[in-house]
């Protein structure tokens, strides 16, 4: 069985600069997708959301360092702020608990 690729959930909020470019949000998602793929990852899903965050992206990356590189690339233009969560499957979490 191959090891699972880490999954990350990124919660994005448009900055005031980003709000002016909302019509181009699709371009931003595509830019993020390219940044992820260039670093060996894969965008799993992207959602426009109601509430505290404007966009949620779920992606895979080879490791935390790579995920951080992706986030720097996405945020460098000042259009969004991000909060990213490392997601563990139920099986991964159970394995972690058994090891502690």
N, C-alpha and C positions, 0 to 999 in steps of 0.2 A: 504494500500500500504506500503510495506516494505521500509525503508530508503535505499538509494543507498550506496554501499560500495565505499569509496574514490578510485579514479584511479590516478596512478602515471605514468609518462613517464620519463624513465631514458635514458639519452644520455651517451654512454660510449665511451671512447677513450683508446686504448691500450697504456700502458706505454712502454718504451724501453724494460723492463723486460717481459712485456706481448707479445710484438711482436715476441719474440723467441718462444712463445708457441701458435702461431696462429693456428697450426694444431689441437690444443686441445680446440678451442673456444667453440665447442659443449659441452665439459665437463663443461666449465665455465657457460654456459647457464643452464645446468642441475643443477649445484651447486646453482645458483641463484634461480632456480625454487624450489629446496628443501628448501632453506632458507626462501622463501616466504611462502610456504605451511606449514612449521613448525611453523610459526607465525600467521597462520590463514588466509593467503592471497591466491591469485591465479595469476599465470602468464597468461596473456591474449594473448600476442604475443611477438615474438623476431625476429628482423630483422638485418641482416648484411647490412650495408649501405655504400654508396660511399660519399665522401665529408669529412666534418669536424669531424664527429663521425664515429666510426667503427661498433658499435652495438647500436640498440635502443630496449629497453624492455618496455612493457606496462604491468603493474600489478595492482592488487587490494590489499589493505591492510586495516585492520580494522580502522586504524587511522594514523596520522602523526608520532607518536612515533614509531609505529610498522614499518612503511616504513623506518624510519631512522635506526632502528635496522637491517633491511634487507640490507640497503646500506653499513653499517659498515661491515657486514659479507662479502658482495661481494668485497669490496675494501680492506679488511685487508691484502690480499696477495700481494698487490702492482702491480697487473697485469693490472688494469684499473683505470682510473679516471672517476668520474661520475658527471653529472649535472642532477638533478631531478626536474621535474615540476609537481605540483599538478594540475590535470585536472578536470575541472568542465563541466558537461553537460550544454546544453543550458538552460534547465529548472532550474538547480541549480544556474546558473549565473543570470537568470532573478529573481529568488527568492532573491538572495543576493542584487541585485539592488533595488528591491522593499523595502527591509528592511532598506536601507540607506537613 
